[in-house]
């Protein structure tokens, strides 16, 4: 997992500094490995404004916010959301982190719309598969008649 970019104490744990929170950060390789994606994918999400790593020289340094946004983006992708929808949902949480009722209601609406779309696609696919099976049966019957 990620490394704390602070002095290391015993057993590799971050050394605690009184009054100072330890900031957890990750490299692009660490995040890529953790999420099973390529660094190129992370750079794509950076280009789309989903993550915005800091720079230490030429190296990208990802903070917890970046990691969370990347995780949410990958979840949205798995669920079949478009990139614009994913970015809208992620940015909604940044815009009003304390208004969870409104966020949840919006998310419910987005999920319901998406589910309706997927259910219609499933019906369309089932119809298409029925038609393909009918055509296959017809073609096989014609082939048998030619033998």
N, C-alpha and C positions, 0 to 999 in steps of 0.2 A: 504494500500500500504506500501511500505518500510519506514523505519525510517532513519532519518539522525543520524549518530552516532557522534553527537556533542552535546554541551550544548543546552538546549532548551530555547527559548525566550518566549515571550508572546503568548498565544493561541497555544502552542505546536509547533510553527514554529522554525526552527533552528536559533539559535542566530548567527547573522552575525559577523564575525571576520574580521576586516579590512585587506585587502590584502590576505585573505585566502578563497578559494572556499569551499563551503560546499560539502562534499562527501556523496552522497546518497548510502546507502547499504541496503541489505535485508537479512533476515534469510532464511533458506531452507523452513521453514513453510510458510513464507510470499509469496515466489515465487510459491510454490505449490498451495497455495490458489488462488493467482492471475491468474495463468494459468489453474487452474482446473485439476491439475495432482497430483501425489503422490510424497512425498519426495524421495521414492525409484527410481522413474523415473528420478528425478534430479541427484541422485547419479549415475545412469546408464550413463547419459550424462557426468557427471564428469569423470567416468571411461573411456569414449570414447574420452576424451580430448576436449569436446565442451565447457565446463565451467571449470574454475579453481578457486574456491573460496579461499580466504585467510582464515586463522584460527585465532580465538581468543580463546585460550585454546582448548577445544574440539568442539567448535561451528564453523560452516562454515559461512563465511561472503561473500556475493555476491555483486559485484560492478556493475555499469552500463554496462560494457563490458560483464559480465557474463549474465546479464538479456537480453541484446540484442542478444547474441549468442543463448541463450535458446529459445527466441522468434523466431529467424530464424530457429532453428532446428525443433521446433514444427510446424512451417509453412511448412517447407520442408516435414515433415512426413505426414501432412494433404494432401499435393499435391502428395504423393506417391513416393517420392524420396527414394533411398537407403541411408543408413547411411553414406557410403563412399562418395556419391555425395553431401550430405548435408555438411559434414565436408569439402570437397573440396571447395564448394561455400563459406562457412563461412571463411575459411582460406584465400581464394583469397582476400577478403576484408581487412583482417588484413595485408596481404603481401604488398598490394599497395593501400592504402586508397585514394591516390590522382588521381589514374589512372581510373577514372570512365568510360571513353569510352571503354577501354579494358574489364573492369568488366562487363559492360552492354552487350557488344557484346558476351562475353563468356556466360553470363546468358541467352541471347536470344537463343544461340545455344543449351544450355542445355534444355531450355524450349521447343524448337522446337523438339528436339530428344524425349523428354519425351512425348510430345503431340502425336507424330507419334506412339510411342509405345502404348500409351493408346488407340488411335483410332484403332489400329490393334487388341488390346485386346477386344475392344467393338465389332468389326466385328466378331471376333472369338466367343464371348459370344452370339451374336445374332444368329449366325449359329448354335451353340450348342442348344440354346433355341428352334429354329425352329425344329431341329432334335428331341428334347425331346417332343415337342408338337405333332409331327408326330407319334412318338412311343406311346404316351399317347392315341391319337385318334385311332391308330391301336389296342392297347390293349383293349380299351373300346368297340370297334366294336366287337372284338372277345368275350368279356364277354357278350355282348348283344346277340350274336348268340348262346351262350350256354344256355341262359334262356329259 
